[in-house]
Amino acid sequence: MPRTLSTSHEIGGAVTLNQVKIGADVQIRVLSGPSCDRLRELGFCENIQLRKISDGRNLICSVCGTRLAISRELAEQVLVSPVA
Amino acid sequence: MSSVPEAPAMIALVGNPNSGKTTLFNALTGSNQRVGNYSGVTVSVKSGETFTPHGKKVRVLDLPGCYSLRADSPDEQVAIDALTGMLPGEPKPDLVVCVVDSSNLERHLQLALQVLEQGLPCVLALNMVDVAEKSGLRLDPIKLSEELGIPVIPMQANAGKGIIELKQTLRFPLPFHPSAPWAHGPEDPGVARRSFIEQLCALAARRPDAHQQTISDRIDRVLLHPFFGWVFFLVVLFAVFWSIFSFASIPMGWIENAQGMLGEWLISKIPEGDLQSLLVDGILGGVGGVLVFLPQIVLLFLFIGILESSGYMARAAYLMDGVMAKAGLSGKAFLPLFSSYACAIPGVMATRTIHSPKERLVTIFVAPWMSCSARLPVYFLIIPLLLHESEGTWKQAAILFAIYALGTLTAFVTARILRGRLGEDAKPSHFLLELPPYRNLQWGYIFRHVFDRAWAFVSQAGTIILGLSILLWALSTYPKTSEGDAADKLAHSAMGRIGAVIEPVVQPLGFDGKMGTAILTSFAAREVFNSSIAILFRVEETDDEVQTRTALRDRLAEAKWPDGRPLFTPLSMISLLVFYIYALQCLPTTAVVAREANSWKWAGGQFVFMTGFAYLASLAVFQIGKLLGY
């Protein structure tokens, strides 16, 4: 429920990248899961802002000006909160 | 002149995929090398030479693009080995040039910092500054240089800008060993690197606040659309196959005419005898029968080059991920498999970018079933026999499409079964793909690449195929007999005897001994089939006119079994096509598979399996077809 999150700044209130709506700008709060090192190397680092471009089997995000396609399993490991 | 060297002996280029590293390498060395917008173009270490502004020669290594130095994939292992001097036959580089995309510093600096921690003298090549400036990024190379403690060269490798400045750094004294201040704190190195990069980018690479909608985004909205994206993808694929069939016929006609004129000239100059027969029938017929397919191969590589250079190839991989998943593979297997349509060798090598070891093995295993360009000559010889041109070229294109579809489908089914057998990886890996911005085509590189492949094809025609043509000619000419007509002479020759031995093996597939012999010779390289057929069926005829491809087809259409039944029935031709779709007749592929899979067992098993499968499939087609009354 992303709407209730706009006021939350705690990690506990963040949602995964899968739950974000298309076109939303979000900021990465925390990465947790087995593939987070690989995600960080690709630019999915804490505090980085990104925009979700498309959904589906794999989702596309714009990170630092680059489009990256990642699987839903990976997106599950990215916890984000909306940009204020 | 002092004896002290003034320039480093060797430098290495390191960078993320899509950082323009290969473009920089080409700009430095002028070497013929492929550039692509898709990660995985540099699959092995390329080396070349460049000169400093003072004329000193420097060796340049182009390392595979990688995201980190963690040795997660074979690509990264190669990069680490090269930087630590562990690469066999290569010394440790004297200087490392870290290539970064300046519009993507947050991401690309992560690798650069890891390289700096290695302690080698480093230079940062701040590539694609034009793209960064266009997107509104404010770069401060001087600040970057101060903070990182290494020279930073802003450049635009594709336009040749900054190359001179970079070359100025390739001399002694080399830059100081970087101190890597972030690496000495108590924190985890990954966290330390990231916070350093965050501070650095805030200082020296400030982004505009607004998130911009780029042209690539707008194009992607259509090309990655769940429906229109697929329509576009299928149209592209069909257009590629169709134009290979129709446009190529014009230059092919020129080659055939030139070949015919050369043959007539030879006949008029050289007296009739063994020499004339060797030159006209053996060499010209054999090599020419293969060379005529050059236009089609050029077109195929041209299209692959265009798709790669424009950035569409990564989108195709994204689209195909769902389809590949049905075969137990991921979208990452798309580029290796698609490249295999041109040639299985670069395809097998491109599997290095696949992280999952088991997915990689499976992809290597099925790659040769993607019909490669060496099979095209055989298809192009047989398809018009099966269906005349007057029926419409689109029908021929449809058959060709069906051939590709059959090979691909079987490959997918096999991959799925095999993937199920091999089980899951010890370490899970997920789909991850960078979609580079659409770029203008780099025609210079595309043409160079096409030229390289065409040259490789021509030189193969000039060596292996020339040798085999002479051998085949000799085998089908000697030992001689003066009795009987040409057919008796052939039966008496060594080739006729080999054919007689093979015939019982291939007869159940609908082939006679001569076709069997031609197939046997094509185990060296598939396209040899055409020259073998040309030589084998020519000797039977007595006329001296140089055959064109059409004449060869007419001759094949006239060929009969001893009892008068036509040899090339539609059924036997389909059986032949099926055999060529499945048989693994390429020694270089087997050698590359053995190296990449690091197992001769895997390569040998693949060869035996595919060839056995081809035999059985062909057998099934012919026997079932016969039962059905065709």
Interface residues (C-beta under 8 A of the other chain):
Chain A: D25 P34 S35 D37 R38 R40 E41 L42 G43 C45 E46 N47 I48 Q49 R51 I53 S54 G56 R57 N58 I60 S62 V63 C64 G65 T66 R67 L68 A69 I70 S71 E73 L74
Chain B: Y67 S68 R70 D72 S103 N104 L105 E106 R107 Q110 L111 S135 L137 G190 R194 I197 E198 R207 H211 S216 D217 D220 L224 P226 Y318 D321 G322 A325 G331 K427 P428 S429 H430 F431 L432 L433 E434 L435 P436 P437
